[in-house]
C-alpha cells in the first residue's frame, strides 16, 4: 500500500507525518536547509531503514519518533564532536555532566524565547533538554559515544503544527536552526577551566573512595564542607558553619596532583552520632547518605564520600512485606506460624524497620544509616526494666544485633541517637555534635559505659533472595511513576510500589530508570533461577554500559543511573509479588 507523506522511522516502526515537512538535509553550505515535499513511500520497504542523519556546520543530527498517537513529538539528537571540546579525559562522566548542565541552561532558555503566548500551544516549536542536579550521574540526556568520538545530546522536540493538522514548516526550520546555532555558539564559548574543574573534582572523589575501601573506612567528611542545605533545596546554606573534623578522627588523603585534603574518617563498625536538638546530627547523617554520590563543584559536599551501598533505614508503617525471613529480629510473630517466611500487606513500624534492615543485608549493603527520630522505639531499644516487665517480647531489639551485623556480616551502622544511652555500650566510635561542631568522645564514653556483648543466640541470616515469576505472558501497558510532595510511587498495571522512604532516589529521572528496570525484571520467565541482586546488577550494566548507548538514547524519556540496592528495595516493596530465600524450595 502506497501512502503519501513523510515518515520518521525508529526501531522498526513508522510514523506518518502530516502533508509536508521542512527538514534540514545534508549539504555543504552552512545554510543549506532543503525542503522535503510530499513523496510516496512504501512502508513495507522501509521498516529496517535507519534514521536519516543530517549535517549542519560541525554537527550531525537526526530524529526519532516517540509515539504513534502523538507523531509530532520527536527526539532530536545532536552529535557534538569530541575535538570541539578540546579537553582530555579518561572518564567521560564528569565531562558529560558539565556539558549537559551547561547546554541544558542554554537550550531550555531558548525554548522559552520561542514561546508565543498569543498562539495555540500546538503552533509553537516546543523543545527541552534534561536538567542536571548537583551530582555526577550517567544520564541519557547527553552521553559520550566512544565509537564515533562524539557527545550525543538528546532534546525533546515537539514539531509546530498548523490547525493541529499540518506541520508548520517555517517554524520548524527556524527552531532547528536556532537550536543548532546556539549549541555551536555555546560550544565555542565553553569555559574549559570549569570543565577541567569537574574532571579534577571527580578524580579526587574517586581517589577518596578507593582510599576508604583500602583502609576499612565507610565514610569521609572533608574539612570545609558545607553540610546544611538552603531551605530544603539542593544548594548549600548561606553563612553555614563549615565542617571541621575532630583531631582524633582526622586523616589526610593525598591526590595525584600533589594536593592534600583533610577530613573526618568514620571507621567501619558501629558509630554513634549524638547531641542535643538542632545541633546538626541529622544534618550530618543526611550529608553522609548523599555521600553515596559524587557531587559537582560548589555543591558544598564535594568531599563528603560514603560507601556507595549505604542505605538509610526507616520505620515504614504500612509497607507491604513479601516472604521475608524476619527471624533474626523477631523471635516469633503473633498470629503467624512462620517468622522465616513472613508476609503482610500492612506492616507495623517495628516490623517494617526489621524488614528494611534484612532487605539491606540481602541487597548487599555494607552500611546502614539510622536516625532514632525516624525509627520504631520498641524495635531500637528495650532496657533492663522492660525486659523484666515483658519477658515474652517477640521483638529482638536492634541493640542485640547491631554488633553481630558488623562482626558476622561486615555490615556497619551509623546511628543518630539523642534520647537513650543504650547504644553507647555497643559503639566503636561516638561523635558528639554541638552547634554543628563535631567532637570525638569515644574514650570518655568507654570510661563511663562497659562494652556490652549480648548473650543472645546468633541469628541465621538469609544469604540470597529470589523473585518468583509473575503468572502472565502479557507485556505491561500502564507503566508510570507518581511523584509529588508526599509520595513516590511506581505503577506497572496491577503492580505498584511506594518508594517514598528510599530517600537516596533524588530525581524523577531515576524513578523512570526504576520503572524501566523493574519492567524487565518482572517479564523474565527465569527470574527465579538467579539471586535477585545479581540479576539486577546484570540488567543495570546492560542498560548503562557505554556499548549500550543507543538503546538508552532511543527511550522516550530521560533516565539517570540508579544503584542496585535501590532497585532491590523497590522490587521488595511491590505489592503482589512472591519471593523465596532458599533456591531449593
N, C-alpha and C positions, 0 to 999 in steps of 0.2 A: 504494500500500500504506500503510495506516494503522498507525503504531507508537505504542504507549503509552510515554511517558517524556518527560523534559525534555531539551532539546538546547542545546548551545553551538555556534555557527557561527563558523568562522574561514576566511576566504578561499575560500568556495565549497564547503566540505565540512562534514559534520555528524557530530557525535559523540554517540552515545546516552548519556544519563545513566541512573543506576540508580534505578528505582522512583519516588522523590520527592526533592526537594531544597528546602532552605530558602535563600532568597536575598533580599537587600535589594531593594526596588522603590522607584521614585521616589515621594517623599512629602514633605509639608510638615513633618511632625513630626520632631524630632531622632531619635526612636527608632522611627520608622515603618518597621519591618522586617517585611515581609509574606511569608508562606509561599506558595510555589507547589507545588501538589499535582499528581498525575498529570493530564496533559492530552493529548489526542490531537492529533498534528501530522502533516501530510503533508509528508515530506521533500522531495518534488519541487517543492513550492511555496515552500520556504524557502532554497534554495541561494544566492540572491543577497541574502538579508536580512542587514543589518549586525548587528553585535553589539549587544545590548541595553545601553543606558547607564543606570546608576542614579545616584542622588544621595544624599548623606548630609552634612548640615551644609553646609560650603562646598565640598565636593569632589564631583566626578563620578568614577565608577569603572565599569569593565567587565571582562569576562573574555574570554580566547580560549583555545582548546584547543591542546595541543602534540602530541598523538599519538592515532591511532585505537586503538592497542594499550593505552595507559595513559590512559584517558579521564578518570581522576580527577586527572591532572596538568594544571594550568591556569596561565595567566599572568594575574595581577591587575594592572590598570593603574589608577593613581590620578592624576587631573589636579589639580595644585595651582595655583590662580590666581596670576598674577604679582603682583597687588595685595596678596596676603597677605604677600609677602616685603618689600614696601615699600623697594626699593632700585633705583637707576637703573644701567643698564648698556647698553653699546653692543655688546659681545660676550658672548654667553651662556655661553661655555665656562667661565670661572672660577666663575660662579655655579652652573652645573651640577655642577662638580667639588666645590664646597663643600657643596652641598645633598646630593649623593649620599653623600659621606663622612660627613656629619652624620647623615642619615637611616638609612643602612645600619647604623650602630652601634646605633641605636635599634631598628630592625626585627629585626635578627639577634639582638639581646639578648632581645627579646620572644619570638622563636621558641624560644629556649632555655627560657624560662619556661613555654611551652606543652607542653614535652616531659614526658611521663609515662612514666618507665621501667618502671612496673608493668604497662603495657598494650602490646599489639601495636603495632608502628610504624604500621601502616595505619589504626589507630584514632585517630591523632593528627593534628591540623592542623599540617602542616609548611610553612614558608614561609621564603624567603630573598631578600635583595636583593644586588645586585652590590657587591663590595668595591672600595675605591679605594686605589691605591698612592700614591707620592709625586709624581706628575706630572700636569700638565694634559693630558687626552686626551678627545676626543669618545667617549662611552660610551653604549651602548644602554640602560643601567640607569636613566638619567634624562636626558631631552632636553627642550629648550625648543621648544614649538610656537608659532611666530610668529603663525600664523593665529588660534589660539584664545587667545593670550597666556597660556599656562599651561605649567608644567613637568609632563611625563608621567613618573611614577615607576613602574617596572616591577618586579613582585615575582613570583617563582616560588611558586605556591601549590598544595599537594597537599591535595585535599579529604579529610577524615577519613571512613573507611568503617566500617560495622558488619558483622562477619563477612566482610569483604573483598568485600561484595556491594552493600549499600545505603549511601547517604550518611547520615552522622551529622549530621542537620540542626542539632541544638543546638550541637554543637562547631563546625560550620561557621560559623554565625551569630556565635558568641562570638569566634572567631578573626578574622573580617572586621571585626567591631565594634571589637575591641581594636586591630587594625592602624590603622583609620581614626581612632580616638580618640587613639592615640599619635602619629600623624602630625600631627593637629590641635594637640595639646599641644606637640609639638616645634616646629612652625612658629610658634606663639605665643611660644615661649621662645627663638627663634633669636637668636644673637649677631650683630647687624648689623655690629659693628666687625670681627669676624673675617671675615665675608663680604666686607666692603669691603677688608680687607687682601688677600684672594685677588684681588680685582679690581685693586687698585693694583699688586700684585706682578706680575701677568700683564701689565699695560700697560707696566710698566717693562721687563720681559723682551722684549716686542715692540719697544720703543724701542731696546734694545741690539742686537737682531737687525737692525733697519733700519740702525743705525749701522755694524755690521760690513759689511753689503753695500755701503754707500756709501763705505767707506773701505778697501777691499781687505784686509779682515781675515777670518780664518777662525775665530778663537775668542777668547773673553774670559773671564778668571778674576777675579772680583771679590775685592777685599781683604776679609779676614774670613771667607771661605768655609771651611767645614769639609768637606774632601775625603774623608778616610777614613770607612769605614762600620764600624759596630759588629758584629763577628763575622759578617761576610758577610750582614748584614741590610740593609734599605733605610734604616736610621736612622743619623744622624751619630754618629761615635765620641765617647764621653765623654772629656773632657780632651784632645782632639786639638789640635794646633797650628794656629791659624787661618792661612790663606794670606796671604802678603804679597808684593806684586809688586815686582820689581826696578825701581829708579827709571828706568832707561833704557828699559824696556818699559811703563812706567806711563802710562795715559791717564785722562782724566776724561770722563764722559758725563753730560750734563745732562738732567733729566726735566722734564716739563711742569708738575709741581707745585712746581718750584723747587729740588728736591733734586738732589744730585750723587753719583755713585758713581765710585770709583777702582778700578783693577784692571790686570791684565796683559793686553796685547793681543798676540796672535800673528798676525803678518802672513802673507798668502798667500805661497807659495813652499815652500822646504824648511826645516823646523825640526827640530833635533836636541835631544832631552831626554836628558841623560846624568847619571851619578852612580854611586856605589857601591851595593852590595847593601843592600836595606832602607832606602834613602834616601828613597823616596817617588815615584820617577819613574814607576813603573807606576800608582801611585795617581792621579797627576796625569793620565796618559793615560786611565785609566778614567773619571775625572770629566769630562774633555774629551769622551769618547764619549757619556756620558749627558747632556752639554750639548745634544744634539740635541733634547731635551725641555725644556719649561718646567717647573720644579719648584715645588711648593706651598710656602708659608711654613713655616719651621722645618725644612726638609729639610737645610739647610746648603749646598746647591749651587744655591740660587735664582738666583744671578747668575754661574753658570758657563754660558756661552752659546756654542754651537758651530754652525757651518753645518749645517743640518738634513739635508744629503745626505751627511754624513760616514759612512764605512764602515770598520770595523776589519777588517784583513786578517790571516788566519792561514794557516799551513801546515796543510792539512786532509787528512792522509794517509787514503786510502781513498775519497774522494768521487768520484762519477761526473762525467765531463765530456762534454758533448754538443755536437759540431760547433763548437768554438771555434777562431778564428784565433789561434793561440798564437805566431805568428811574431815579434811584437815582443819577446818574451822568450825565445824558443828559435830558434836557427839551424836546427835540424832535430831530429826525434825519432827516435832509433834504432829500426829495425824498423818505422817508419811512413813512408809515401810522402809525406804531405802535412801540413805543420805549419799550413797555412791552414784546414784543416778537420779538427781533431783531436778524437777521441773515445776515451774509455776508461771502463771500469766501476770501476776501482780506481786512482786517481791516486796518484803518489808525493807526498812533501811539497813538493818544488820545483815540480812540475807543477801541483799544486793551488793553490799560492800564486800562481803566474803566472796561472792561470785566474781566480782570485779578483780579481786586480788588473784584468785585462782586462774581466771582467764588471762591475767597479765603474765603469770608464770607459764601457762600453756602457750602464750603468744611470744615467748622468749624475751620478755622484758628483763633487763638487768637492774632496773632502778624503779622503785615505787615512790611516788610523791604523795604525801597525805597531810591534809590540814584538818585539825580537830574540829574546826568550825563547820566543815562540810562532811563530818563523819557521824556515825551512829555511836553514841556514848556507850551503850551496853555492849557493843562489839569491840570498842577500842580498849576499855579497861574494866576490871572488876576487882575492887580492893578486898582486903582480907575479911572485912566485916560482911560484905555482900556474899562472899564465898561461903560464909557460915550461915547466913540467912537463907540463901537459895543454893542448897548443896546439889540439887539435880538440874542445874542450868545446862541447856543444850549447847549454848554458845561457848566456844573456846576463845577467850579474848585474844586480841591480836598481840598483846604483851607476851603471851605464851608461845607465839610462833615467830615473832619478829627476828629473833636471833637465829632461829632454825632456818628461816628463809635464806639468810646470808651464809650460814655455815654449811648447810646441806645443798642449797640450790643456787648459791652465788648471786642471790638477788638482794641488792642493797636497798635501804629505805631512808628517806629524808622526811622527818615528821615535824610539822609546826605544832607545838604544844604550849598552851598558856594557862590551862586550868588544873592540871594534875601533874604531880611529880613522879607518877608511877613509871613512866618510860625512862626517866633519868638513870634507873638501875641498869638498863639494857644498852645504854648508848656507848658507842666508841668515841664520839665527838659531840660536845654540847656547845652551841653558839648562842650567845645572848645578844639580842638586838635591842638597842636603847636609842631612841630618836634617830633611827637609820644608821647607827654606828654599830659595827659588829665587834664582839669580844669573845675570845675563846675561854670558856670557863670549865673546860673538861677536868682539869686537875683539881679544881675546887670541888666539883661535884663528886669526884671519886673519893675525896676525903669525907664527904657527908653521907654518901649512899654506897652501900655494898653492892657488888656485882651480883645480880640475881640470875641464877640459872634455873629455869623451870624444870621440875621433875616430871612433867607430863610426858607420856609416851610419844616418840617421834611419829610424825604423820607419814603416810604413804601418798606421795604427790603423783598425780597423773602426769605422764610424760608426753602423751600425744592426744590429739583431738581430731576426729573425723566427722565430716558432714555427710549425711545420707542424701542421695539424690532425690529431688522432688519428683513426684509422680505425675509427670507431664512431658510431652514431647513438643509442646507448642512454644513458640517464641513469645517473649513479653511484648505487650502492646503499650500499656500505660507505664512509662518509666519517667519519673520526675523526682525532683527534690523540693522540699519546702523549707525555706529559711526565713525566719522572722526574729523579732526581738526575744521571744521566749522559747523558740523551738527550732531544732534542726532535725529534719526527717527525710528519709529516703523511701520511696514507694515504687515497687515493681508489681503491678497488678494487685493481687491479694496479699502480697508480702510487703511488710513495712518495718522500718527500724527507726526508733527515736534515738538520735546520736547527740542529743544536746549536751550530755556530760562527757563527750570526747572532746575536751577543750583544746587539744593540740591541733584540731582541724580549724584553721583560721580563715579560710576563704571559701566562697561559693564554688570556685573552680576545683578545689579539692573534693568537694561533695559531688561535682559532676564526674570526677575520676572514680570516686567510690561507687557511684551508680553503674558506671561502665564496667568496672571490675567485678562487682557483685553479680551483675547480669551474666558475665562469663562463667563465674563460679557456679551459679545455680543451674546453668544449662549444661554443665558437664555431667555426662552419664556415668563416668568412672571416678567421680569426686571422692567416693568413699575408699578408694584404693591408695590415697595419699594423705599424709599428715597435713591438716588444713593450712597451717602456717607455711609449710614448704610449698604447697600448691600456690598459695597467694604470692610468694616471692617469685615463682616462675612466671606467673601471669604478669606481675608488675614489671619484671625485667623485659618481657616481650613487648610491653606497651611503651616503655620509656627509654629503651636502649636506642642508641643513635642509628642502628641499622634498621629500626622500625619507624623511622621518622615519617615516612609517607603515610602510614596507617594513622598515626596520631594527628597529622596535619589535616587529613581529609574528614575527620569527625566534625559534626556540625557545631559543636560548642568549643569553648576554650577549656583546657584542662591544666591542672598542676599536679606535680608528683605528690604522692601521699605515702606514708610509712606502712610497712606490712602490719605492724602492731595495731594501727588504727583501722585497717581493713578487717583484721581478725576480730577486733572488738565490735565492729559494726555488724559483721555477719552473726556474731553471737547474740545480738540484740534483735534480730529479725524474728518477728512473731510467726509461728507456724512451722519452723524448721526443726529437724531432729538430728541429733549428734550421738556419737559414742566415743569413749576414750580407750577402748580396747579393740584392736582390729579383729580379734578372733571372735567377738560377739556376733 
